[in-house]
Amino acid sequence: MLHFLLVLVITIAVLVLLIVRFKVHPVMALFIAGLGAGLAYGYGTVKAISTFVTGFGNTLGGIGCTIIFGSIIAMSIQDTGAIKSMVNFFIKLFRGKCLELTVGLAGFIMSIPIFGDVTKVLTAPLAAVISKRKKMSMSTMSAWTTLATDLTHSMVPPTPGILAVTIAIGADVGMMVFWSTIVAVLTYFIVWLSMKKWVAKEWIPPREDFTKSVEEVTSDDYEHLLIKEPGLPPVFLAALPIILPVILIAGASFAGMNIAKDTPVLPADNPLRVFLSAVGERNIAMFIGAVICIITGFFMKDNILKNSKINTGEDNKNIGEILLNKWVGRALTIALLPLLITAMGGGFSAIIRAYPGIDALGKAISQTNFPSLLIPWGIAVIMMIAVGSRTTAGMTAAAIVLPMAGGLGLSPLALALLIGSGTMVGSHVSDSGFWVASQFFNLSTKQGFKYFTLIQTVGGVVSLILVSILIGTGLV
């Protein structure tokens, strides 16, 4: 067992050095570290490579279609202006108050199926507009927008990283969607209530290129704060492609839950359960969301033609080609990086899981007095600080935790929640999200540490406490 731990520590150190010090791309770094670990564990070249490739393929098969369909939904949101409709909805809901929550909650919803960095890019200009109109500091707008996007990015499937972790751990995806959403929502509002005055103390202006034609609003009428643009979709249609897949996935899990021993909510042959099991399968649910985007796109032709030209530089007048071809092409470009990093993380995970006699590690840990729930959370924290990628950190933590799961006395759902929570902690200069947030929200590096790293870390600790409560009450 000492050999296993020594190789694991060295492998993680090599992985960190490759990514942080030598700037090796995470895709290549994960392969090198994984292959090296396999050789050090005595698998031999052929077995090490075959184990890695099998893990890569299994992970890619589990999350590939989901990521692609989520990226198509992202293209729809970008070209239809759906995110603006969602921001307007929250401005009306709060009657022009708590404006920092308007963009944040829209980003919270949008980041469920869409990669977090993409969501930051799409929400930052809107946060800048709100900042200019009501003279609100970007410290406030950035803190609550990025916290929202990264909570769902870290914890709520079908976001690629946590979806892969959920599958690897063996947790029910629908139950993970349900409980992680509850934890993420509560975490968001608890952190906001406790730190909103602190983040507002420093004045940071919005980026000028986002606010050139924006005028300050002195009226108390919230109607003057609305983002007025012709052709914006109704908020129901704007959110439907995101919310419906989540509801379908969770609904399928609820239908198969046992309300008593061997007594499911709906019998296996019940027509409603059969239907929910079909449409609630994660790939089908996300495909339905993508289809809704394409269908509704035909009814928003003018807006899509205008925004597509702005976003791509191509003056394409064929709406069918944009929806059925260009959206897919752009989506594949966005999806490629999370697809490959997540799949490589699966290969790395497979190398660690394949070590003979690894179950002894779980038994050894279970015999200590160390709180078992801190182990998966702590490993995820360490990996996040080390490698700076929530996907890589989560997948590596899952690989380390899975062999010891039996000795921790925690359910797969609890393990997945704890790992997701841990990846909220310690984002810094090694995380692409740190630089996206700093650049697009007009923060210096020091300000990024204050309003991104620190706020996210507090979110990780609060979510740990909430998950601990769920574990203690036997709900997960």
Buried (B, 14 or more C-beta within 10 A) or exposed (E): EEEBEEBBEBBBEBBBBBBBEEEBBBBEBBBBBBBBBBBBBEBEEEBBBBBBEBBBBBBBEBBBBBBBBBBBBBBBBBBBBBBBBBBBBBBBBBEBEBBBBBBBBBBBBBBBBBBBBBBBBBBBBBBBBBBBBBEBBBBBBBBBBBBBBBBBBBBBBBBBBBBBBBBBBBBBBBBBBBBBBBBBBBBBEBBBEEBBEBBBEEEBEBBEEBBEEBEEBEEEEBEBBBBEEEBBBEBEBBBBBBBBBBBBBBBBBBBBEEEEEEEBBBEEEBEEBEEBBEBBBBBBBBBBBBEBBBEBBEEBBEBBBBBBBEBBEEEBEEBEEBBEEBBBEBBBEBBBBBBBBBBBBBBBBBBBBBBEEBBBBBEEBBEEEEEBBBBBBBBBBBBBBBBBBBBBBBBBBBBBBBBBBEBBEBBBBBBBBBBBBBBBBBBBEBBBBBBBBBBBBBBEEEBBBBBBBBBBBBBBBBBBEBBBEBBEEEEB
